[in-house]
């Protein structure tokens, strides 16, 4: 009799809802092995027995050939006595025990499903909800774990006979694919009084109407991107003055007609996450002026649901697809009622969305907003958390983070916590993540700013240990955690606003930082912010604060604001790099007033000529950066008639040189040669590229963000890493 062995296998990671059980079943069957595979609250368990050679090949192939959406973290193998099983089967899921499983992010429609969608001979031809084990909704439909249909929002749709046969067939692509459905048993589209909702939606878009469209994680607002009146109408109704809209194109060729698509952008565009990708736009395209007014970049994404594929194919041109919300409110997801004053009609469907999830945004390979397609996949920490942690994040671009052991679950993008609707989205998200991953926080980390709603939430919790984390320390810790580094490093944290330990507003900081603490060793020379928050909305005020009466005023209020700053009346002191960029933008005539956060700095970067190599000199004495030197350079060049793109580039190069000078002084003081760059200012690709190159050429190892945003969307990860350590 041939010798028979058995191995029990535990697989941890993103292994539910990604076709892992069918894959294991097919692999074991091919190798003529017996046993079973199943889901439980900890992940996937496998019991496999048979010939030693076949078991060995099974264990080797298990990770090597895993499904494309699987993310295996650990595989543990133990010996066991053979049970004499005669075949390999999929076991019923087990919901008992301590939860330790992961939930897959939503994934764009795969190539196989797209082929079915447009195949007239297929029974799912033009069905807007086609999906399989390799694609479709995941996180947005999961109510609880283990990931099985009764615990998703598909529970209300009973599978028909043919779908059930596919679901039960180990050789089928839909074997145990929980959202499996078809036109006979699945969700349906609707549009008021329309016999053919899709055809009516396309007709309305062609006619210039504003359409609300229910997607994976919420409602979008859509108009034909080449229709100038429709785009302007959407902008007016949404009360969104200048901030660009995203555009969805049918395919890569259409995207290339609008933008310059490099290799990195192509990879992001076509990958299964399908974020909005910011790319340089081409001149002379028929995109309506109101889509991205005055912006040299365009945010483009490809279809990621079957409904998008159908809409884009039938319309024959790109569409604007922007979050379905009123300005500053979270995306609508339960119904389209909040959009009644914006949309002319709603292309709806009856598959409920359990958790709202906005689109992710990427530029030059770096995440600016981490949401659909990425959340809730965890970030692995280098230091295990001693106790479960909740990190409440910042005020703007809020995310929260729940961490247990070595996993940090950074949430989807919540938004700016400046109204009750967004705050409610925050609290509901925390409750959902806590339940989903069975994490009961014992330590709660929060920003030091006492007026942030995220801080007030933390302070209102009972029975937990509170840890206040300085904003810029959290930025650098986020970069460390993102790169799986413990520190210490030289941290350069440049952003708009952060509450300092001295009660002033920080934002241009040089730190020596690790996960265990930090020392502020340098910063931008502080200046007043005349009018407080008004100085953020009106960048010319920062120019006045920096330069006073040394330049000729160009606004009637200039002298009054200079006097206000000099006397310190309603003029809090700041070391903010963001405010320095604002002052530069105002001096160059880029923008005196802004309509969205960071607008002046964004437009200043777009103005800059990347071919200019020289920069303005700036004094860095004892790690205090005299930002005013850069502004004097602008004033002198403007008086000499130098072109604005050259001036903007010299300013950027001067900031990069100041970062290098500060880091060299920090290295001399500390002996450290690793630099971590973090903060919203480093969303600026021109500045970041120049700074990284200068630092690398001067012997520094440079860490930047890869898995979470460098802006405040990454703050919660840094808070969690600090509190956990």
C-alpha positions as CSV (number, residue, x, y, z in Angstrom):
1,X,0.0,0.0,0.0
2,X,1.3,3.5,-0.9
3,X,2.4,5.7,2.0
4,X,-0.1,8.5,2.7
5,X,0.6,11.7,4.7
6,X,-1.6,14.5,5.9
7,X,-0.9,18.2,6.4
8,X,-3.1,20.8,8.1
9,X,-2.6,24.2,6.6
10,X,-3.6,27.6,7.9
11,X,-3.5,30.5,5.4
12,X,-3.7,34.1,6.6
13,X,-4.1,37.3,4.5
14,X,-6.6,38.5,1.9
15,X,-7.9,35.0,1.1
16,X,-11.7,35.3,1.3
17,X,-13.7,36.5,-1.6
18,X,-10.8,36.2,-4.0
19,X,-11.4,32.7,-5.3
20,X,-9.0,31.0,-2.9
21,X,-11.1,28.0,-2.0
22,X,-11.9,27.1,-5.6
23,X,-8.2,27.5,-6.4
24,X,-7.2,25.1,-3.6
25,X,-10.0,22.7,-4.6
26,X,-8.8,22.6,-8.2
27,X,-5.1,22.3,-7.2
28,X,-5.8,19.4,-4.8
29,X,-8.0,17.6,-7.3
30,X,-5.4,17.9,-10.1
31,X,-2.8,16.4,-7.7
32,X,-5.3,13.6,-6.7
33,X,-5.3,14.6,-3.1
34,X,-8.1,14.3,-0.5
35,X,-9.2,16.5,2.3
36,X,-11.1,19.8,2.5
37,X,-10.8,23.6,2.4
38,X,-12.9,26.2,4.2
39,X,-13.4,29.7,5.4
40,X,-13.5,30.6,9.1
41,X,-13.0,33.8,11.0
42,X,-9.2,33.5,11.0
43,X,-8.8,33.0,7.2
44,X,-8.7,29.8,5.2
45,X,-8.0,26.3,6.6
46,X,-6.9,23.3,4.5
47,X,-6.6,19.6,5.3
48,X,-4.8,17.8,2.6
49,X,-3.7,14.1,2.4
50,X,-2.2,11.8,-0.2
51,X,1.1,10.8,-1.6
52,X,4.1,12.7,-0.1
53,X,5.3,14.0,-3.5
54,X,1.8,15.3,-4.3
55,X,1.4,16.9,-0.9
56,X,4.8,18.6,-1.3
57,X,3.9,19.9,-4.7
58,X,0.6,21.2,-3.3
59,X,2.4,23.1,-0.6
60,X,4.8,24.7,-3.1
61,X,2.1,25.7,-5.5
62,X,-0.3,27.0,-2.9
63,X,1.5,30.4,-2.7
64,X,3.2,30.4,-6.1
65,X,0.1,30.1,-8.2
66,X,-2.5,31.9,-5.9
67,X,-5.4,33.8,-7.4
68,X,-4.5,37.4,-8.6
69,X,-6.6,39.1,-5.9
70,X,-5.2,37.0,-3.0
71,X,-2.7,38.6,-0.6
72,X,-1.1,35.8,1.4
73,X,0.6,36.9,4.6
74,X,1.4,33.6,6.4
75,X,1.1,29.9,5.7
76,X,1.5,27.6,8.7
77,X,1.8,23.8,8.1
78,X,1.4,21.1,10.8
79,X,1.6,17.3,10.5
80,X,-1.5,15.3,11.3
81,X,-2.7,11.7,11.1
82,X,-4.4,10.8,7.8
83,X,-8.1,10.6,8.1
84,X,-8.7,8.3,5.1
85,X,-10.8,10.9,3.3
86,X,-11.6,9.7,-0.3
87,X,-12.0,13.1,-2.0
88,X,-11.4,16.8,-1.7
89,X,-14.3,19.1,-0.8
90,X,-15.1,22.6,0.2
91,X,-16.3,22.6,3.8
92,X,-19.1,24.9,5.2
93,X,-17.8,28.1,6.6
94,X,-17.3,28.3,10.4
95,X,-18.2,31.6,12.0
96,X,-17.0,30.7,15.5
97,X,-13.8,31.8,17.2
98,X,-11.7,35.0,17.3
99,X,-11.8,36.9,14.0
100,X,-8.5,37.3,12.3
101,X,-9.4,37.2,8.6
102,X,-9.0,40.0,6.1
103,X,-11.6,41.4,3.7
104,X,-10.7,42.0,0.1
105,X,-11.0,45.4,-1.5
106,X,-13.5,45.9,-4.4
107,X,-11.9,44.9,-7.7
108,X,-12.5,46.2,-11.2
109,X,-14.4,43.9,-13.7
110,X,-12.0,41.3,-15.1
111,X,-11.3,40.7,-18.8
112,X,-13.3,37.4,-18.7
113,X,-16.4,39.2,-17.4
114,X,-16.0,42.1,-19.9
115,X,-16.0,39.5,-22.7
116,X,-19.2,38.0,-21.4
117,X,-20.7,41.4,-21.0
118,X,-20.4,42.1,-24.7
119,X,-21.0,38.6,-26.1
120,X,-24.5,38.4,-27.6
121,X,-24.4,34.6,-27.1
122,X,-23.7,34.8,-23.4
123,X,-26.6,34.7,-20.9
124,X,-25.2,37.7,-19.1
125,X,-24.9,39.8,-22.3
126,X,-25.2,43.4,-21.3
127,X,-26.0,42.5,-17.7
128,X,-24.7,45.4,-15.5
129,X,-23.8,43.2,-12.5
130,X,-21.6,40.5,-14.1
131,X,-18.8,39.4,-11.8
132,X,-16.8,36.3,-10.7
133,X,-14.2,35.2,-8.2
134,X,-11.6,37.4,-9.7
135,X,-13.6,40.7,-9.7
136,X,-16.5,42.7,-8.5
137,X,-17.8,44.1,-5.2
138,X,-16.2,42.9,-2.0
139,X,-15.6,45.4,0.9
140,X,-18.6,47.6,0.0
141,X,-21.1,44.7,0.2
142,X,-19.7,42.8,3.3
143,X,-21.8,43.1,6.4
144,X,-19.8,40.6,8.5
145,X,-17.4,37.8,8.2
146,X,-16.7,35.0,7.2
147,X,-17.2,36.2,3.6
148,X,-20.3,34.2,2.6
149,X,-23.4,35.4,0.7
150,X,-25.7,35.5,3.7
151,X,-23.4,38.1,5.3
152,X,-23.3,40.4,2.3
153,X,-25.8,42.7,0.8
154,X,-26.4,40.0,-1.9
155,X,-28.3,38.0,0.8
156,X,-31.7,39.2,-0.6
157,X,-31.0,37.7,-4.1
158,X,-31.7,34.0,-4.3
159,X,-29.6,32.3,-7.0
160,X,-31.4,30.8,-9.9
161,X,-30.7,27.2,-11.1
162,X,-28.0,28.1,-13.6
163,X,-26.2,30.5,-11.2
164,X,-26.4,27.9,-8.4
165,X,-24.9,25.3,-10.8
166,X,-22.0,27.6,-11.6
167,X,-21.5,28.4,-7.9
168,X,-21.4,24.7,-7.0
169,X,-19.1,23.6,-9.8
170,X,-15.5,23.5,-8.7
171,X,-14.4,23.9,-12.4
172,X,-16.3,27.1,-12.9
173,X,-15.0,30.6,-12.6
174,X,-17.9,31.5,-10.3
175,X,-17.3,28.6,-7.9
176,X,-18.2,30.0,-4.5
177,X,-18.2,33.6,-5.9
178,X,-20.5,35.2,-3.4
179,X,-22.0,38.0,-5.6
180,X,-22.8,35.6,-8.5
181,X,-26.0,36.5,-10.2
182,X,-27.6,37.0,-13.7
183,X,-30.5,38.9,-15.2
184,X,-33.0,36.3,-13.9
185,X,-31.9,36.4,-10.2
186,X,-29.7,39.4,-9.5
187,X,-30.0,43.2,-9.0
188,X,-31.7,45.3,-11.6
189,X,-31.2,48.8,-12.9
190,X,-33.9,51.5,-12.6
191,X,-34.5,55.0,-13.9
192,X,-37.9,56.7,-13.2
193,X,-40.5,56.0,-15.9
194,X,-37.9,54.3,-18.2
195,X,-38.6,51.0,-19.8
196,X,-34.8,50.7,-20.7
197,X,-32.9,52.5,-17.9
198,X,-29.5,52.3,-19.6
199,X,-30.8,53.6,-23.0
200,X,-32.6,56.5,-21.2
201,X,-29.5,57.3,-19.2
202,X,-27.4,57.5,-22.4
203,X,-30.0,59.7,-24.0
204,X,-30.1,62.1,-21.0
205,X,-26.3,62.4,-21.0
206,X,-26.3,63.2,-24.7
207,X,-28.9,65.9,-24.1
208,X,-26.7,67.5,-21.5
209,X,-28.5,66.4,-18.4
210,X,-26.8,65.7,-15.0
211,X,-27.2,62.1,-14.1
212,X,-26.7,60.5,-10.7
213,X,-25.3,57.0,-11.1
214,X,-25.2,54.3,-8.3
215,X,-21.8,52.7,-8.3
216,X,-19.8,50.3,-6.0
217,X,-19.3,52.6,-3.0
218,X,-21.9,55.3,-3.6
219,X,-23.5,57.6,-6.1
220,X,-21.6,59.6,-8.7
221,X,-22.7,62.6,-10.7
222,X,-22.2,62.2,-14.4
223,X,-22.3,64.5,-17.5
224,X,-21.0,64.1,-21.0
225,X,-17.4,65.4,-20.7
226,X,-17.5,67.2,-24.1
227,X,-20.7,69.0,-23.3
228,X,-19.8,72.5,-22.1
229,X,-23.2,73.5,-20.8
230,X,-23.7,70.2,-18.9
231,X,-20.2,70.5,-17.2
232,X,-20.9,74.1,-16.2
233,X,-24.3,73.2,-14.9
234,X,-22.9,70.4,-12.7
235,X,-20.3,72.7,-11.3
236,X,-22.8,75.4,-10.5
237,X,-25.3,73.0,-8.9
238,X,-22.6,71.3,-6.8
239,X,-21.2,74.6,-5.6
240,X,-17.8,73.6,-6.7
241,X,-16.1,76.7,-8.1
242,X,-12.7,75.5,-9.4
243,X,-11.7,72.0,-8.0
244,X,-11.3,69.7,-11.0
245,X,-13.7,66.9,-11.9
246,X,-12.6,63.4,-12.7
247,X,-13.2,61.9,-16.1
248,X,-13.9,58.3,-17.0
249,X,-12.9,57.1,-20.5
250,X,-14.0,53.8,-22.2
251,X,-10.4,52.6,-22.6
252,X,-6.7,53.5,-22.6
253,X,-6.9,54.8,-26.2
254,X,-9.5,57.3,-25.2
255,X,-7.4,58.3,-22.2
256,X,-4.4,58.8,-24.4
257,X,-6.4,61.2,-26.5
258,X,-6.9,63.4,-23.5
259,X,-3.6,63.0,-21.6
260,X,0.0,62.0,-21.8
261,X,0.1,58.5,-20.3
262,X,3.4,57.2,-19.1
263,X,4.2,53.6,-18.0
264,X,3.5,54.2,-14.3
265,X,0.2,55.9,-15.0
266,X,-0.7,53.1,-17.5
267,X,-0.1,50.5,-14.8
268,X,-2.4,52.3,-12.3
269,X,-5.1,53.0,-14.9
270,X,-5.4,49.4,-16.0
271,X,-4.8,47.6,-12.7
272,X,-7.6,45.9,-10.7
273,X,-7.8,48.8,-8.3
274,X,-8.7,51.4,-11.0
275,X,-8.1,54.7,-9.1
276,X,-8.4,58.2,-10.6
277,X,-5.0,58.8,-12.2
278,X,-3.8,62.4,-12.5
279,X,-1.9,63.0,-15.7
280,X,-0.7,65.9,-17.8
281,X,-3.5,66.9,-20.2
282,X,-3.1,67.4,-23.9
283,X,-3.9,70.8,-25.5
284,X,-6.8,71.1,-27.9
285,X,-9.0,68.2,-26.7
286,X,-12.8,68.7,-26.7
287,X,-13.0,68.4,-22.9
288,X,-15.4,71.1,-21.7
289,X,-13.6,74.0,-20.0
290,X,-15.6,73.6,-16.8
291,X,-14.3,70.1,-16.2
292,X,-10.9,71.2,-14.9
293,X,-10.6,75.0,-15.4
294,X,-7.1,76.3,-15.7
295,X,-5.6,72.9,-14.8
296,X,-2.7,71.4,-16.7
297,X,-3.6,67.9,-15.2
298,X,-6.7,65.8,-15.7
299,X,-7.9,63.0,-13.4
300,X,-8.8,60.0,-15.5
301,X,-10.1,56.6,-14.6
302,X,-11.2,53.6,-16.6
303,X,-14.5,51.7,-16.1
304,X,-14.4,49.4,-13.1
305,X,-18.0,48.1,-13.0
306,X,-20.0,46.5,-15.9
307,X,-22.4,49.4,-15.7
308,X,-19.6,51.8,-16.4
309,X,-18.4,49.7,-19.4
310,X,-22.0,49.8,-20.8
311,X,-22.5,53.5,-20.3
312,X,-19.1,54.4,-21.9
313,X,-19.5,52.0,-24.8
314,X,-23.1,53.2,-25.6
315,X,-22.3,56.9,-25.2
316,X,-19.2,56.8,-27.3
317,X,-17.4,59.6,-25.4
318,X,-15.9,60.2,-22.0
319,X,-18.0,61.3,-19.0
320,X,-17.4,63.4,-16.0
321,X,-17.8,61.1,-13.0
322,X,-17.5,62.9,-9.7
323,X,-18.6,62.0,-6.1
324,X,-22.3,62.3,-5.6
325,X,-22.4,64.8,-2.8
326,X,-23.0,68.4,-1.9
327,X,-19.8,70.4,-1.4
328,X,-17.8,69.1,1.6
329,X,-20.3,66.4,2.5
330,X,-19.6,62.6,2.2
331,X,-20.7,60.7,-0.9
332,X,-24.3,59.6,-0.9
333,X,-24.7,55.8,-0.8
334,X,-28.0,54.6,0.8
335,X,-30.2,56.5,-1.7
336,X,-29.9,59.5,-4.0
337,X,-32.1,61.8,-2.0
338,X,-29.2,64.2,-1.1
339,X,-28.7,64.8,-4.8
340,X,-32.2,65.9,-5.6
341,X,-31.1,69.4,-6.2
342,X,-28.2,68.5,-8.5
343,X,-29.2,65.5,-10.6
344,X,-31.9,65.6,-13.3
345,X,-32.4,61.8,-13.1
346,X,-31.0,58.8,-11.2
347,X,-29.7,55.6,-12.7
348,X,-30.2,53.4,-9.7
349,X,-30.1,49.7,-8.8
350,X,-31.3,47.6,-5.9
351,X,-28.1,46.0,-4.6
352,X,-27.5,47.8,-1.3
353,X,-24.1,49.4,-0.5
354,X,-23.1,48.6,3.1
355,X,-20.2,51.0,3.4
356,X,-19.6,54.1,1.4
357,X,-16.3,54.2,-0.4
358,X,-15.1,57.0,-2.6
359,X,-12.7,56.7,-5.6
360,X,-9.0,56.5,-4.9
361,X,-6.6,59.1,-6.4
362,X,-3.0,58.5,-7.6
363,X,-0.4,60.8,-9.1
364,X,3.0,59.6,-10.4
365,X,2.5,56.3,-8.7
366,X,1.8,58.0,-5.3
367,X,-1.5,57.7,-3.5
368,X,-3.2,61.0,-2.8
369,X,-6.5,59.4,-1.6
370,X,-6.6,55.7,-0.5
371,X,-10.1,54.4,-0.7
372,X,-11.9,52.1,-3.2
373,X,-9.7,49.3,-4.5
374,X,-7.2,49.7,-1.6
375,X,-9.3,49.7,1.7
376,X,-9.5,47.7,3.9
377,X,-6.3,45.9,3.0
378,X,-4.0,46.2,6.0
379,X,-0.5,47.7,6.3
380,X,1.9,45.4,8.1
381,X,3.7,47.0,11.0
382,X,7.3,46.4,11.9
383,X,6.5,46.6,15.6
384,X,3.5,44.5,16.9
385,X,1.0,46.5,18.8
386,X,1.1,45.5,22.5
387,X,-2.6,46.3,22.8
388,X,-5.4,47.0,20.2
389,X,-5.3,50.6,19.0
390,X,-7.7,53.0,17.4
391,X,-6.1,56.0,15.8
392,X,-8.6,58.8,15.0
393,X,-6.7,60.7,12.3
394,X,-6.7,64.4,11.5
395,X,-9.4,66.9,10.6
396,X,-8.8,67.2,6.9
397,X,-8.7,64.2,4.5
398,X,-9.6,62.1,7.5
399,X,-9.0,58.4,7.8
400,X,-9.0,56.3,10.9
401,X,-6.9,53.3,11.7
402,X,-7.6,50.2,13.8
403,X,-4.5,48.1,14.6
404,X,-4.0,44.8,16.3
405,X,-0.8,42.7,16.5
406,X,1.1,43.5,13.3
407,X,-1.8,44.7,11.2
408,X,-3.0,48.2,10.7
409,X,-6.3,48.6,9.0
410,X,-6.4,52.2,7.5
411,X,-9.9,53.1,6.6
412,X,-11.3,54.3,3.4
413,X,-11.3,58.1,2.8
414,X,-13.7,59.7,5.2
415,X,-13.2,63.4,4.2
416,X,-13.0,66.7,6.0
417,X,-14.5,66.4,9.5
418,X,-16.1,69.8,9.4
419,X,-19.8,68.8,9.4
420,X,-22.1,66.3,11.1
421,X,-22.7,64.2,8.0
422,X,-18.9,63.5,7.6
423,X,-18.5,63.0,11.4
424,X,-21.3,60.4,11.3
425,X,-19.6,58.6,8.4
426,X,-16.5,58.6,10.6
427,X,-18.2,57.1,13.7
428,X,-20.1,54.5,11.6
429,X,-16.9,53.5,9.9
430,X,-15.1,53.0,13.2
431,X,-18.0,50.8,14.4
432,X,-18.0,48.7,11.2
433,X,-14.2,48.1,11.2
434,X,-14.3,47.2,14.9
435,X,-16.9,44.6,14.3
436,X,-15.5,43.3,11.0
437,X,-12.0,42.8,12.3
438,X,-13.1,42.1,16.0
439,X,-10.9,44.8,17.4
440,X,-11.9,46.4,20.7
441,X,-9.4,49.3,21.2
442,X,-7.7,49.6,24.5
443,X,-5.5,52.5,23.4
444,X,-6.9,55.5,21.4
445,X,-4.5,57.9,19.6
446,X,-5.6,61.4,18.6
447,X,-4.2,64.7,17.3
448,X,-3.2,67.3,19.8
449,X,-5.5,69.9,18.4
450,X,-8.3,70.2,20.9
451,X,-10.9,71.4,18.4
452,X,-10.6,68.6,15.9
453,X,-13.8,66.5,15.8
454,X,-11.6,63.4,15.7
455,X,-9.9,64.5,18.9
456,X,-13.2,65.3,20.6
457,X,-14.4,61.8,19.6
458,X,-11.4,60.2,21.3
459,X,-11.7,62.3,24.4
460,X,-15.4,61.2,24.7
461,X,-14.5,57.5,24.9
462,X,-14.5,55.7,28.2
463,X,-12.4,52.9,29.4
464,X,-9.5,53.4,27.1
465,X,-6.0,54.9,27.4
466,X,-5.6,58.1,25.4
467,X,-2.4,59.0,23.6
468,X,-2.1,62.5,22.1
469,X,0.2,62.5,19.1
470,X,1.8,65.6,17.6
471,X,0.6,66.1,14.0
472,X,4.0,66.2,12.3
473,X,5.4,63.3,14.4
474,X,2.5,61.3,13.1
475,X,3.4,62.3,9.5
476,X,6.9,61.0,9.9
477,X,5.8,57.9,11.8
478,X,3.3,57.3,9.0
479,X,6.2,57.4,6.5
480,X,8.2,55.0,8.7
481,X,5.3,52.6,9.0
482,X,4.7,52.8,5.2
483,X,8.3,51.8,4.6
484,X,8.4,49.2,7.5
485,X,11.2,51.2,9.3
486,X,11.4,51.9,13.0
487,X,13.6,54.9,12.9
488,X,15.1,57.1,14.1
489,X,15.4,59.3,11.0
490,X,15.6,62.9,10.0
491,X,12.0,63.8,9.4
492,X,11.0,66.6,7.1
493,X,7.3,67.3,7.7
494,X,6.0,70.0,5.4
495,X,2.3,70.8,5.3
496,X,-0.3,73.5,5.8
497,X,-1.3,73.3,9.4
498,X,-0.5,71.2,12.5
499,X,-0.9,71.9,16.2
500,X,2.6,72.3,17.8
501,X,3.6,71.3,21.3
502,X,4.3,75.0,22.0
503,X,0.7,76.0,21.0
504,X,1.7,77.6,17.7
505,X,0.8,76.4,14.2
506,X,3.6,74.2,12.8
507,X,4.0,73.1,9.2
508,X,7.6,73.3,8.1
509,X,9.4,71.0,10.5
510,X,12.7,69.2,10.8
511,X,12.5,66.4,13.4
512,X,14.6,63.6,14.7
513,X,11.9,61.0,15.0
514,X,11.2,57.3,15.6
515,X,8.0,55.5,16.6
516,X,8.9,56.2,20.2
517,X,9.4,59.9,20.2
518,X,10.6,63.0,18.4
519,X,12.7,66.2,18.8
520,X,12.0,69.3,16.9
521,X,15.4,70.4,15.7
522,X,14.5,73.0,13.1
523,X,11.7,74.7,11.1
524,X,10.8,77.5,8.8
525,X,11.2,80.9,10.5
526,X,7.7,81.7,12.0
527,X,5.5,84.4,10.6
528,X,2.1,85.7,11.6
529,X,-1.1,84.6,9.8
530,X,-3.0,87.8,9.6
531,X,-6.7,87.1,10.0
532,X,-6.1,83.5,11.1
533,X,-8.1,81.2,8.8
534,X,-8.7,84.1,6.4
535,X,-5.0,83.9,5.6
536,X,-5.5,80.4,4.3
537,X,-8.4,81.4,2.1
538,X,-6.6,84.6,0.9
539,X,-2.9,83.8,0.1
540,X,-2.1,87.5,-0.5
541,X,-2.3,87.9,3.3
542,X,0.7,85.6,3.7
543,X,2.6,87.7,1.2
544,X,1.8,90.8,3.2
545,X,2.9,89.0,6.4
546,X,6.2,87.9,5.0
547,X,7.1,91.2,3.1
548,X,5.2,93.9,4.9
549,X,5.8,97.3,3.3
550,X,9.0,96.3,1.4
551,X,6.8,95.7,-1.7
552,X,4.2,97.8,-3.4
553,X,0.8,96.7,-2.3
554,X,-1.7,95.5,-5.0
555,X,-4.8,95.3,-2.8
556,X,-6.5,98.1,-0.9
557,X,-6.5,96.1,2.4
558,X,-2.7,95.4,2.2
559,X,-1.5,98.1,4.6
560,X,-4.2,97.2,7.2
561,X,-3.2,93.6,7.0
562,X,0.5,94.4,7.3
563,X,-0.3,96.5,10.4
564,X,-2.5,93.6,11.8
565,X,0.4,91.2,11.4
566,X,2.9,93.6,13.0
567,X,0.8,94.1,16.0
568,X,-0.1,90.4,16.3
569,X,-3.8,91.1,16.3
570,X,-5.8,87.9,15.3
571,X,-2.5,86.7,13.7
572,X,-1.4,83.4,15.1
573,X,2.2,82.5,14.4
574,X,3.0,79.7,12.0
575,X,6.0,77.9,10.5
576,X,3.9,76.4,7.8
577,X,5.5,75.5,4.5
578,X,2.0,75.5,2.9
579,X,1.6,79.2,3.8
580,X,5.0,79.9,2.3
581,X,3.8,78.4,-1.0
582,X,0.6,80.5,-0.7
583,X,2.7,83.7,-0.4
584,X,4.8,82.7,-3.4
585,X,1.6,82.0,-5.5
586,X,0.1,85.4,-4.5
587,X,3.3,87.3,-5.4
588,X,3.4,85.6,-8.8
589,X,-0.2,86.6,-9.5
590,X,-1.2,82.9,-9.6
591,X,-4.0,83.3,-7.0
592,X,-5.1,85.8,-4.4
593,X,-8.0,83.7,-3.1
594,X,-8.6,80.0,-3.1
595,X,-11.7,77.9,-3.5
596,X,-10.3,74.6,-2.3
597,X,-7.5,73.4,0.0
598,X,-4.1,73.8,-1.5
599,X,-5.3,75.4,-4.7
600,X,-2.6,78.1,-4.8
601,X,0.2,75.6,-4.3
602,X,-1.3,73.3,-6.9
603,X,-1.4,76.1,-9.5
604,X,2.0,77.3,-8.6
605,X,3.5,73.9,-9.3
606,X,1.7,73.7,-12.6
607,X,3.0,77.1,-13.6
608,X,6.6,76.1,-13.0
609,X,8.9,75.2,-15.9
610,X,10.5,71.8,-15.0
611,X,13.5,72.6,-17.3
612,X,14.8,75.3,-15.0
613,X,17.7,74.1,-12.9
614,X,18.7,77.0,-10.7
615,X,16.9,78.2,-7.6
616,X,16.8,81.1,-5.2
617,X,19.3,81.1,-2.4
618,X,17.9,80.8,1.1
619,X,19.6,81.1,4.5
620,X,19.4,78.1,6.8
621,X,21.1,79.1,10.1
622,X,21.0,76.6,13.0
623,X,18.2,74.7,11.1
624,X,16.0,77.8,10.9
625,X,15.0,78.3,7.2
626,X,14.5,81.9,6.2
627,X,11.6,81.4,3.8
628,X,11.4,85.2,3.2
629,X,14.6,84.9,1.1
630,X,12.7,82.9,-1.5
631,X,10.0,85.6,-1.7
632,X,12.6,88.3,-2.1
633,X,13.9,86.3,-5.1
634,X,10.5,86.3,-6.6
635,X,10.1,90.1,-6.2
636,X,13.5,90.8,-7.7
637,X,12.8,88.5,-10.7
638,X,9.4,90.0,-11.3
639,X,10.9,93.5,-11.3
640,X,13.5,92.2,-13.8
641,X,10.8,91.0,-16.2
642,X,11.6,87.2,-15.7
643,X,8.8,85.0,-17.0
644,X,6.5,83.5,-14.3
645,X,7.2,79.8,-15.2
646,X,10.9,80.4,-14.6
647,X,10.2,82.2,-11.3
648,X,7.9,79.4,-10.1
649,X,10.6,76.8,-10.9
650,X,13.3,78.8,-9.1
651,X,11.1,79.0,-6.0
652,X,10.6,75.2,-6.0
653,X,14.3,74.6,-6.5
654,X,15.1,77.0,-3.7
655,X,12.7,75.1,-1.3
656,X,14.4,71.8,-2.3
657,X,17.8,73.2,-1.7
658,X,16.6,74.5,1.8
659,X,15.5,70.9,2.6
660,X,18.9,69.6,1.7
661,X,20.7,72.3,3.7
662,X,18.5,71.5,6.8
663,X,19.1,67.8,6.4
664,X,22.8,68.2,6.1
665,X,22.9,70.3,9.3
666,X,20.7,67.6,11.0
667,X,23.1,64.9,9.8
668,X,26.0,66.8,11.3
669,X,24.2,67.1,14.6
670,X,22.7,63.6,14.8
671,X,24.8,61.3,12.7
672,X,21.7,60.0,10.9
673,X,21.6,59.7,7.1
674,X,18.1,58.5,6.5
675,X,15.5,61.1,5.7
676,X,11.7,60.6,5.7
677,X,9.6,63.1,3.7
678,X,5.9,63.5,4.7
679,X,3.1,66.0,4.7
680,X,0.8,67.5,2.1
681,X,3.4,69.7,0.6
682,X,5.1,66.5,-0.8
683,X,2.1,65.8,-3.0
684,X,4.0,68.4,-5.1
685,X,5.8,66.1,-7.6
686,X,8.2,68.7,-8.8
687,X,9.3,69.6,-5.3
688,X,9.5,66.0,-4.1
689,X,11.5,64.9,-7.2
690,X,14.0,67.7,-6.8
691,X,14.4,67.2,-3.0
692,X,14.8,63.4,-3.4
693,X,17.4,63.8,-6.1
694,X,19.4,66.4,-4.1
695,X,19.3,64.3,-0.9
696,X,20.3,61.1,-2.7
697,X,23.2,62.8,-4.5
698,X,24.4,64.0,-1.1
699,X,24.5,60.6,0.5
700,X,21.1,60.4,2.1
701,X,18.7,57.4,2.0
702,X,15.3,58.9,1.4
703,X,11.9,57.4,2.5
704,X,8.7,58.6,0.8
705,X,5.2,57.3,0.9
706,X,4.0,54.3,-1.1
707,X,1.0,52.6,0.6
708,X,-0.7,55.5,2.2
709,X,-1.0,59.2,1.3
710,X,1.7,61.7,2.3
711,X,-1.1,64.1,3.1
712,X,-3.3,63.9,6.2
713,X,-4.9,60.8,4.8
714,X,-1.8,59.0,6.2
715,X,-1.9,60.6,9.7
716,X,-4.0,57.8,11.3
717,X,-1.4,55.1,10.3
718,X,1.3,57.2,12.0
719,X,-0.7,57.7,15.1
720,X,-1.4,54.0,15.3
721,X,2.2,53.0,14.8
722,X,3.3,55.4,17.6
723,X,0.5,54.3,20.0
724,X,1.1,50.6,19.2
725,X,4.9,50.9,19.8
